[in-house]
Amino acid sequence: MKHPRLLLILVCAVVFLSGCATQLTSNVTAGTNLADIKKLHVVRLPKDERNVDRIIAERLIAMGKQATSGESTAAPADVDAIVTYQDKWMWDITMYMIELNLQLRQPKTEIAIATGHSLRTSLVRKSPPEMVDEVLADIFKKR
């Protein structure tokens, strides 16, 4: 190898930059007016030991929505949308949420009408409430 120092610099740069990955995306089905969604129910994942469902419901309430959380069978009959989510956690000195996927679904058909996704690696991690905030804000932003 003619340039071992250059190779070392490139390897270090790749390792460093790979730890800084972030991704935030959302999609809303055409014809969906999210302003009409006022009352939501967040369906708790059976293995959720971190109360992410409650965090989502609290953030929806802070946004001026009516929100409940719990089992899918506990959803009020008059909800405008059902919220489902998937959270992924990683260990890096402490446990942290690396990824959050969130879906707003029609209550009767459970078809997704809006989705949001946040991915944050260790060096750019945020707390679960902050990740929920950024996903909800991206979904409900003016479209």
TAPE-V793252 format. One record per backbone hydrogen bond with DSSP energy under -0.5 kcal/mol. NH is the residue of the N-H (numbers start at 1). CO is the residue of the C=O. If there is no record, write none. Layout:
# TAPE-V793252
NH CO
NH CO
This chain:
# TAPE-V793252
7 3
8 4
9 5
10 6
11 7
12 8
13 9
14 10
15 11
16 12
17 13
18 14
19 15
19 16
20 17
21 18
23 119
25 117
27 115
29 113
32 29
34 32
36 33
37 34
38 36
40 66
41 81
42 68
43 41
43 83
44 42
44 70
48 45
49 47
55 51
56 52
57 53
58 54
59 55
60 56
61 57
62 58
63 59
64 61
65 60
66 38
67 65
68 40
70 42
74 71
75 72
79 76
80 39
81 39
82 105
83 41
84 82
84 103
86 101
88 99
90 96
92 90
92 94
94 92
96 90
98 88
98 96
99 88
100 118
101 86
102 116
103 84
104 114
105 82
105 103
106 111
110 106
113 104
114 104
115 27
116 102
117 25
118 100
119 23
120 98
121 21
123 19
124 121
125 122
131 127
132 128
133 129
134 130
135 131
136 132
137 133
138 134
139 135
140 136
141 137
